[in-house]
């Protein structure tokens, strides 16, 4: 059940006081009328007629206005007089009319654009953002909103979305030609030579440290019928030749093996771009790699790392993220405050957004008014409205009494003058 707030109760008390005042004035003029009539019948003189006429007209005016004011909220004296108790009986129609009034006069495109254009949101917002304290405040609010959003999101849901998006994106695009172009540029620029240098240097160091292992491996692969010393000699020869080959390849930039590797990479880059079979094999390999659980787990776990990094940056007032956001806001504010072109863009964007909301959801906005009014209890609505406007309406009764008295006095005076 709806209740009245303390402010509503105070307004109702004010209405009651004004009702007492207006009713008291009615009773006063009624008393004056009775006394004036008594005086006129007992030879008080012509003045009694004037007073009686004024008081009589005052009573008529007071009663008429009492009827009109009362008819707004309830049936006068409880009588079923037509077109009374207007507010409780017409509550729903009043809600519809109010909704239509708001929609036509406040939610029209012209009104919204004219009002927003007069406000000058772009320049005002720019001047506000250009103040460092305001930029700090906006940065803090954005950081809090970002932390809240990341806290609400469930990691499992985001990880599934990220994993699916990455997998779908990677699967929908052929990577062979792109890899071929990249490899072609790397070989042409000599970027692969550092990798080759690193590999052969590590291979040389490994051979030096594990010579016995290499020779034992060669000896172990020899036929069982060969003499042991022959196997040992073969292993030593193979190791020395392998070490010599790797050493020469490390120390000679123009080594034939390096040239062969360059030609292989160049041909492979060309095949990646133009050879159908090579491109198909690369696509099959890509699909197999993406389907592996380890790769999916790696993609999904990337969200956890990114979220942790963003949350930490948002919480740290001196983080690079917050410092950059603050600097961007200050720069944007300065430009909006001084650059008319930027102001125009912001104003146009705000106007467009507001007009879109108004034109798209006008019916929903106005229905909020009509549905709310329709859901109100008729009696409670009547008392609520009366509490807010009833005090002013009681002045109508007072004014009706005063104006009626003056009008009656004037009419009586004119009639006496004309009748001579």
C-alpha positions in Angstrom: 0.0 0.0 0.0 1.4 3.4 -0.9 2.2 5.8 1.9 2.8 9.5 2.1 6.3 10.9 2.7 6.9 13.4 5.4 7.0 16.1 2.7 3.6 15.0 1.4 2.2 15.1 4.9 3.5 18.6 5.4 1.8 19.6 2.2 -1.5 18.0 3.2 -1.4 20.0 6.5 -0.9 23.1 4.4 -3.9 22.2 2.3 -6.0 21.7 5.4 -5.0 25.1 6.7 -6.0 26.8 3.5 -9.3 24.9 3.4 -10.1 26.2 6.9 -9.2 29.7 5.8 -11.3 29.6 2.6 -14.3 28.0 4.5 -13.9 30.5 7.3 -14.1 33.4 4.7 -17.3 31.8 3.3 -18.8 31.6 6.8 -17.7 35.2 7.4 -19.5 36.6 4.3 -22.5 34.5 5.1 -22.6 36.1 8.6 -22.2 39.5 7.0 -25.0 38.8 4.7 -27.3 37.7 7.6 -26.4 40.8 9.6 -26.8 43.1 6.6 -30.2 41.7 5.8 -31.3 42.1 9.4 -30.0 45.6 9.4 -31.9 46.4 6.2 -35.2 45.2 7.6 -34.8 47.3 10.7 -34.2 50.6 8.9 -30.4 50.7 9.0 -30.2 52.8 5.8 -29.1 52.3 2.2 -25.6 51.1 3.1 -27.1 47.7 4.4 -28.3 46.9 0.8 -24.8 47.4 -0.6 -23.2 45.2 2.1 -25.9 42.6 1.7 -25.4 42.5 -2.1 -21.6 42.2 -1.8 -21.9 39.5 0.8 -24.5 37.6 -1.2 -22.3 37.6 -4.4 -19.3 36.6 -2.3 -21.2 33.6 -1.0 -22.2 32.6 -4.6 -18.6 33.0 -5.8 -17.2 31.0 -2.8 -19.7 28.2 -3.3 -19.2 28.0 -7.1 -15.4 27.9 -6.7 -15.8 25.4 -3.8 -17.8 23.2 -6.1 -15.3 23.5 -9.0 -12.3 22.7 -6.8 -14.0 19.8 -5.0 -15.2 18.4 -8.3 -11.6 17.9 -9.4 -11.0 15.4 -6.6 -14.3 14.0 -5.4 -18.1 14.2 -5.7 -19.3 17.3 -3.9 -21.4 16.3 -0.8 -21.2 12.7 -2.1 -23.8 13.5 -4.8 -23.5 11.6 -8.2 -23.3 14.8 -10.2 -22.0 14.3 -13.7 -18.5 15.4 -14.5 -17.3 15.5 -10.9 -14.5 13.5 -9.3 -12.5 14.1 -12.4 -9.1 13.0 -11.3 -10.1 9.6 -9.9 -12.4 8.9 -12.8 -10.1 10.2 -15.5 -6.8 9.1 -14.0 -5.9 6.7 -16.9 -6.9 9.2 -19.5 -4.9 11.9 -17.8 -1.9 9.5 -17.8 -2.3 9.0 -21.5 -2.6 12.7 -22.2 0.4 13.4 -20.0 2.5 10.8 -21.9 1.4 12.3 -25.3 2.2 15.8 -24.0 5.7 14.8 -23.0 6.3 12.8 -26.2 5.2 15.7 -28.4 6.7 18.6 -26.5 9.8 17.1 -24.9 10.8 14.1 -26.9 10.6 15.4 -30.5 13.7 15.5 -32.6 13.6 19.3 -33.1 13.3 20.0 -29.4 16.1 17.6 -28.5 18.5 19.0 -31.2 17.7 22.6 -30.3 18.2 22.1 -26.6 21.4 20.2 -27.0 22.7 22.7 -29.5 22.0 25.5 -27.1 23.8 23.7 -24.3 27.1 23.4 -26.2 28.1 20.0 -24.8 31.3 19.8 -26.7 32.8 23.0 -25.4 31.5 22.5 -21.9 32.7 18.9 -21.7 36.1 19.9 -23.1 36.6 22.7 -20.6 35.6 20.3 -17.8 37.9 17.5 -18.9 40.8 20.0 -19.4 41.0 20.5 -15.6 43.5 17.9 -14.1 41.3 17.1 -11.1 38.4 16.2 -13.4 40.6 14.1 -15.6 41.9 12.3 -12.5 38.3 11.7 -11.4 37.2 10.3 -14.8 40.3 8.1 -14.9 39.5 6.7 -11.5 35.9 6.1 -12.5 36.9 4.3 -15.7 39.4 2.2 -13.8 36.8 1.2 -11.2 34.3 0.4 -14.0 36.9 -1.7 -15.8 37.8 -3.6 -12.7 34.2 -4.2 -12.0 33.5 -5.5 -15.5 36.5 -7.8 -15.4 35.5 -9.1 -12.0 31.9 -9.9 -13.1 33.0 -11.7 -16.2 33.6 -15.4 -15.7 37.0 -16.6 -16.8 35.7 -19.8 -18.3 33.2 -18.0 -20.5 35.7 -15.4 -21.7 38.3 -18.1 -22.3 35.8 -20.1 -24.4 34.9 -17.1 -26.4 38.5 -16.1 -27.0 39.6 -19.6 -27.9 36.7 -20.0 -30.3 37.3 -16.6 -31.9 41.0 -17.2 -32.4 40.5 -20.7 -33.7 37.8 -19.6 -36.1 39.8 -16.6 -37.3 42.9 -18.7 -37.8 41.0 -21.5 -39.5 39.1 -19.2 -41.9 42.3 -17.6 -43.3 45.0 -19.4 -45.3 48.4 -18.8 -43.8 50.6 -20.3 -46.5 50.9 -17.2 -48.8 51.4 -14.9 -45.9 54.2 -17.1 -44.5 55.7 -17.3 -47.9 55.8 -13.5 -48.3 57.3 -13.1 -44.9 59.9 -15.8 -45.4 60.8 -14.3 -48.8 61.4 -10.9 -47.3 63.5 -12.4 -44.4 65.7 -14.3 -46.9 66.1 -11.3 -49.2 67.1 -9.1 -46.2 69.5 -11.7 -44.8 67.5 -11.9 -41.6 67.8 -15.7 -41.5 71.6 -15.6 -41.3 71.6 -14.8 -37.6 69.5 -17.9 -37.0 71.8 -20.0 -39.1 74.8 -18.6 -37.2 73.3 -19.4 -33.9 72.4 -23.0 -35.0 75.8 -23.9 -36.4 77.6 -22.3 -33.4 75.5 -24.3 -31.0 76.0 -27.4 -33.1 79.8 -26.9 -33.1 79.9 -26.5 -29.4 77.7 -29.5 -28.9 79.9 -31.7 -31.1 83.0 -30.5 -29.2 81.5 -31.5 -25.9 79.9 -34.8 -27.1 82.4 -36.2 -29.5 82.4 -39.6 -27.7 78.7 -39.9 -28.0 78.8 -39.2 -31.7 81.5 -41.8 -32.3 79.7 -44.4 -30.1 76.5 -43.8 -32.1 78.3 -44.4 -35.4 80.0 -47.5 -34.0 76.7 -48.8 -32.7 75.2 -48.6 -36.1 77.9 -50.7 -37.8 77.3 -54.3 -38.9 78.2 -56.9 -36.4 80.6 -58.7 -38.6 83.0 -55.8 -39.0 86.1 -55.6 -36.7 85.9 -53.3 -33.7 88.9 -51.2 -34.7 87.4 -50.6 -38.1 84.2 -49.4 -36.5 86.2 -47.1 -34.2 88.2 -45.7 -37.1 85.0 -45.1 -39.1 83.4 -43.4 -36.1 86.4 -41.1 -35.6 86.4 -40.2 -39.3 82.7 -39.4 -39.4 83.1 -37.3 -36.3 86.1 -35.4 -37.7 84.3 -34.7 -41.0 81.1 -33.6 -39.3 83.0 -31.3 -37.0 85.0 -29.9 -39.9 81.8 -29.3 -41.9 80.1 -27.5 -39.0 83.2 -25.5 -38.3 83.6 -24.4 -41.9 79.9 -23.5 -42.1 80.3 -21.5 -38.9 83.3 -19.6 -40.1 82.6 -19.2 -43.8 79.7 -16.9 -44.7 80.0 -18.0 -48.3 79.9 -21.7 -47.5 78.1 -23.8 -50.1 75.8 -25.3 -47.5 74.7 -21.8 -46.6 74.0 -21.0 -50.2 72.0 -24.3 -50.5 70.0 -23.3 -47.4 69.3 -19.9 -49.0 68.1 -21.5 -52.2 66.0 -24.0 -50.2 64.3 -21.2 -48.2 63.7 -19.1 -51.3 62.1 -22.1 -53.1 60.1 -22.9 -50.0 58.8 -19.3 -49.8 57.8 -19.5 -53.4 56.0 -22.8 -52.9 54.1 -21.4 -50.0 52.8 -18.7 -52.2 52.2 -20.5 -55.4 52.4 -24.3 -55.0 48.9 -25.8 -54.3 50.2 -29.0 -52.7 52.5 -27.1 -50.3 49.8 -24.7 -49.3 47.4 -27.6 -48.7 50.0 -29.4 -46.5 50.6 -26.2 -44.5 46.8 -25.8 -44.0 46.5 -29.4 -42.8 49.4 -28.8 -40.4 47.8 -25.6 -39.1 44.5 -27.4 -38.5 46.3 -30.2 -36.6 48.2 -27.8 -34.5 45.1 -25.7 -33.6 43.2 -28.9 -32.7 45.7 -29.9 -30.1 44.6 -29.5 -26.5 47.9 -27.9 -25.6 47.3 -25.1 -28.1 43.7 -24.6 -27.0 44.8 -24.4 -23.4 47.5 -21.9 -24.3 45.0 -19.7 -26.2 42.5 -19.9 -23.3 45.1 -19.1 -20.6 46.1 -16.0 -22.5 42.9 -14.3 -21.2 43.9 -15.0 -17.5 47.3 -13.3 -18.1 45.7 -10.3 -19.9 43.0 -9.9 -17.2 45.5 -10.0 -14.4 47.7 -7.4 -16.2 44.7 -5.1 -16.9 43.4 -5.3 -13.3 46.8 -4.6 -11.9 47.3 -1.6 -14.2 43.8 -0.3 -13.4 44.4 -0.5 -9.6 47.8 1.2 -9.8 47.5 5.0 -10.0 51.0 5.3 -11.4 50.6 2.6 -14.0 51.3 3.3 -17.6 47.7 2.5 -18.5 46.2 5.1 -16.1 48.8 7.7 -16.9 48.1 7.3 -20.7 44.3 7.5 -20.1 44.7 10.6 -18.0 47.0 12.3 -20.6 44.5 11.3 -23.4 41.6 12.8 -21.4 43.5 16.1 -20.8 44.5 16.3 -24.4 41.0 15.6 -25.6 39.6 18.1 -23.2 42.0 20.8 -24.4 41.1 20.1 -28.0 37.4 20.1 -27.4 37.6 23.4 -25.4 39.5 25.2 -28.2 38.9 23.5 -31.5 35.5 24.4 -33.0 35.7 21.5 -35.4 36.1 19.0 -32.6 33.3 20.6 -30.7 31.1 20.4 -33.7 31.8 16.7 -34.1 31.1 16.0 -30.4 27.9 18.0 -30.5 26.8 16.3 -33.7 27.5 12.8 -32.2 25.7 13.6 -29.0 22.7 15.1 -30.9 22.6 12.0 -33.1 22.7 9.6 -30.2 20.1 11.5 -28.2 17.8 11.8 -31.3 18.2 8.1 -32.0 17.2 7.2 -28.4 14.3 9.6 -28.4 12.9 8.6 -31.8 13.5 4.9 -31.2 12.2 4.6 -27.7 9.7 7.4 -27.5 6.8 5.0 -27.2 8.6 3.1 -24.4 9.4 6.3 -22.6 5.8 7.7 -22.8 4.3 4.3 -22.0 6.4 4.4 -18.8 4.4 7.5 -17.8 1.0 6.1 -18.8 1.6 2.7 -17.3 2.8 4.2 -14.1 -0.2 6.4 -13.8 -2.5 3.5 -14.7 -1.0 1.4 -11.9 -1.7 4.1 -9.3 -4.5 3.6 -6.8 -7.2 6.2 -7.8 -7.9 7.3 -4.2 -4.2 7.6 -3.3 -3.5 9.4 -6.6 -6.2 11.9 -5.8 -4.9 12.6 -2.3 -1.3 12.8 -3.7 -2.3 15.4 -6.4 -4.4 17.3 -3.9 -1.5 17.5 -1.5 0.7 19.1 -4.2 -1.7 21.5 -5.8 -4.6 21.8 -3.3 -3.2 24.7 -1.4 -3.1 26.8 -4.6 -6.6 25.7 -5.5 -7.9 27.0 -2.1 -6.7 30.4 -3.2 -9.2 30.1 -6.0 -12.0 29.8 -3.4 -10.7 32.8 -1.5 -10.3 34.8 -4.7 -13.8 33.7 -5.8 -15.2 35.0 -2.5 -13.4 38.4 -2.8 -14.1 38.8 -6.5 -17.7 37.7 -6.2 -18.2 40.3 -3.4 -16.7 43.1 -5.5 -18.7 42.0 -8.5 -21.9 41.9 -6.5 -21.2 45.3 -5.0 -20.5 46.8 -8.5 -23.7 45.2 -10.0 -25.8 46.4 -7.1 -24.3 49.9 -7.3 -24.9 50.2 -11.1 -28.5 48.9 -10.8 -29.2 51.4 -8.1 -27.8 54.2 -10.2 -29.7 53.1 -13.3 -32.9 52.5 -11.4 -32.5 55.9 -9.8 
